[in-house]
């Protein structure tokens, strides 16, 4: 694949140098691009997402040498592995001159068919990466409406309790979780986009993004409750049609009860 003409110069330079370096290592079968490189939406603020495909019997050795290999690709400032996102094969890197965030994912050839998107093969040995990709299909995880519904009203009760207790930083974090785990994915799926948190929701669904802004509260208990009630309204708009159950009624009543209690205590709306 030729690199997109819209690719920023710094990103292009890094990828071209990586190709030159990685071709020389016989343990590496190919290099592929992922993320915004696939959609043509990469700009100066984008990360570079690269998939380094390894010979199966050399994968463990390359994993142990990831830091050394990453340092050969540019002026490496810092790096860490991706266990916090459930992907230990990932090395998250920060390069200098220019300052650039690069994600390097090391995948054995035999595992490359298991994927959430179809990477763009930038270079490969004897068509082996393309052949391996042909052994499976990409599947990006979709939000499960039943899974969400089973949890949502328990989450609402939990968040309202944090507000009632005055743990407002906890409540603000909770509202962010609801946006990224529930509202964003459901809205993005409805818009025909990848349901990845709230990623690019401002451009994928501007009208919903404007409504979603009302779920961001001030550091104020009543405003946190208002934001939570907005989350409830947006969720009801997005979810599949279903009768309202006892958990929903109880959680909504609890939110209203917390609001009444705060007003009795002298909070101002």
QUIJO-V601316 format. One record per pair of residues at least 12 apart in sequence whose C-alpha atoms are under 8 Angstrom apart, sorted by sequence separation. I is the first residue (numbers start at 1). J is the second residue. D is the distance in Angstrom with one decimal. If there is no record, write none. Layout:
BEGIN
I|J|D, I|J|D
END
This chain:
BEGIN
19|31|7.3, 37|49|7.6, 67|79|7.5, 79|91|6.5, 80|92|5.4, 91|103|5.9, 92|104|6.4, 159|171|5.8, 184|196|7.4, 185|197|5.3, 215|227|4.3, 35|48|7.7, 36|49|8.0, 79|92|5.4, 80|93|6.8, 90|103|6.8, 91|104|5.1, 184|197|5.2, 185|198|6.7, 188|201|6.8, 191|204|6.7, 214|227|6.1, 215|228|6.6, 34|48|7.9, 35|49|5.8, 79|93|4.3, 90|104|5.7, 91|105|6.2, 184|198|4.6, 191|205|6.5, 33|48|7.9, 34|49|5.2, 78|93|5.9, 79|94|6.3, 90|105|4.3, 159|174|6.3, 182|197|7.9, 184|199|7.9, 215|230|6.0, 33|49|5.9, 34|50|6.0, 77|93|7.6, 78|94|5.4, 89|105|5.6, 90|106|6.4, 159|175|7.7, 180|196|7.9, 181|197|6.0, 188|204|7.0, 214|230|6.8, 215|231|6.1, 33|50|4.7, 34|51|7.1, 76|93|7.1, 77|94|5.6, 78|95|7.3, 89|106|5.4, 112|129|7.7, 180|197|4.2, 184|201|7.3, 188|205|7.3, 32|50|5.8, 33|51|6.1, 76|94|6.1, 77|95|5.4, 89|107|6.9, 179|197|7.4, 180|198|5.5, 187|205|7.6, 31|50|6.9, 32|51|5.0, 76|95|4.5, 77|96|6.4, 113|132|5.9, 118|137|7.9, 179|198|7.0, 212|231|8.0, 31|51|5.7, 32|52|6.7, 75|95|5.3, 76|96|6.4, 109|129|6.9, 112|132|6.4, 113|133|4.6, 118|138|5.9, 31|52|4.9, 32|53|7.9, 74|95|6.5, 75|96|5.3, 112|133|6.2, 113|134|6.9, 117|138|4.9, 187|208|7.4, 30|52|6.2, 31|53|6.1, 74|96|7.6, 75|97|7.0, 110|132|7.0, 113|135|5.7, 114|136|6.5, 115|137|7.3, 116|138|4.9, 117|139|6.5, 212|234|7.9, 29|52|7.9, 30|53|5.1, 70|93|7.9, 109|132|6.8, 113|136|4.9, 114|137|7.3, 115|138|5.1, 116|139|4.6, 117|140|6.5, 28|52|7.1, 29|53|5.4, 30|54|7.2, 113|137|6.8, 114|138|7.0, 115|139|6.5, 116|140|4.3, 28|53|5.9, 29|54|5.3, 66|91|7.4, 113|138|7.7, 115|140|7.8, 116|141|7.3, 28|54|4.5, 29|55|6.1, 63|89|7.3, 229|255|7.8, 27|54|6.0, 28|55|6.0, 27|55|5.5, 7|37|8.0, 225|255|7.3, 27|58|6.1, 4|37|7.9, 7|40|7.7, 179|212|7.9, 6|40|6.9, 8|42|7.4, 148|182|7.1, 225|259|7.0, 7|42|6.3, 8|43|6.1, 4|40|6.9, 6|42|7.5, 7|43|7.0, 8|44|6.0, 179|215|7.9, 11|48|6.9, 222|259|6.8, 143|182|7.9, 175|215|7.0, 176|216|7.8, 222|262|7.4, 175|216|7.4, 221|262|8.0, 143|185|6.5, 63|106|7.1, 142|185|8.0, 143|186|6.7, 172|216|7.7, 172|217|7.1, 222|267|7.3, 222|268|7.5, 223|269|7.6, 59|106|7.8, 142|189|7.8, 172|219|7.9, 222|269|6.2, 59|107|7.5, 183|231|7.7, 59|108|5.8, 169|219|7.7, 21|72|7.4, 168|219|6.6, 183|234|7.2, 187|238|6.8, 21|73|6.8, 48|100|7.9, 50|102|7.6, 52|104|6.8, 54|106|7.0, 56|108|5.0, 143|195|7.3, 168|220|7.2, 172|224|7.1, 175|227|7.7, 179|231|7.9, 183|235|6.3, 186|238|6.4, 47|100|7.0, 48|101|6.4, 49|102|6.0, 50|103|6.1, 51|104|6.0, 52|105|5.9, 53|106|6.0, 54|107|6.1, 55|108|6.0, 56|109|5.8, 142|195|6.6, 168|221|6.6, 171|224|7.1, 175|228|6.9, 178|231|7.6, 182|235|7.7, 186|239|7.6, 47|101|5.1, 48|102|4.6, 49|103|4.8, 50|104|5.1, 51|105|4.9, 52|106|4.8, 53|107|5.0, 54|108|4.7, 55|109|5.9, 56|110|6.5, 140|194|7.6, 141|195|8.0, 18|73|5.4, 46|101|7.8, 47|102|5.6, 48|103|6.1, 49|104|6.4, 50|105|6.2, 51|106|6.1, 52|107|6.2, 53|108|5.6, 54|109|5.7, 166|221|6.9, 183|238|7.6, 17|73|6.7, 47|103|7.2, 49|105|7.8, 51|107|7.0, 53|109|5.7, 168|224|7.6, 175|231|8.0, 164|221|7.6, 163|221|5.8, 14|73|7.5, 53|112|7.5, 14|74|7.4, 163|224|7.0, 163|225|7.1, 160|225|7.0, 51|119|7.9, 160|228|7.7, 159|228|7.9, 156|228|7.6, 53|129|7.5, 29|109|7.5, 38|119|7.1, 38|120|6.7, 34|117|7.7, 34|118|7.6, 34|119|5.0, 33|119|5.5, 34|120|6.5, 32|119|5.8, 33|120|5.0, 10|98|6.7, 32|120|5.2, 33|121|6.5, 11|100|7.9, 32|121|4.2, 33|122|6.7, 10|100|7.9, 31|121|6.2, 32|122|5.0, 30|121|7.5, 31|122|5.6, 32|123|6.9, 30|122|7.5, 31|123|5.3, 30|123|5.3, 31|124|6.4, 154|247|7.7, 30|124|3.9, 145|239|6.9, 153|247|6.2, 157|251|5.3, 160|254|7.5, 164|258|5.9, 29|124|5.7, 30|125|6.2, 145|240|7.1, 153|248|5.6, 156|251|6.3, 160|255|5.7, 163|258|8.0, 29|125|5.5, 156|252|7.9, 154|251|7.3, 157|254|6.9, 161|258|7.9, 153|251|5.8, 157|255|7.2, 160|258|7.0, 164|262|7.5, 29|128|7.3, 30|129|6.4, 156|255|7.9, 29|129|7.1, 19|123|7.4, 1|120|6.8, 3|122|8.0, 1|121|6.1, 2|122|7.2, 1|122|5.1, 1|123|7.5
END
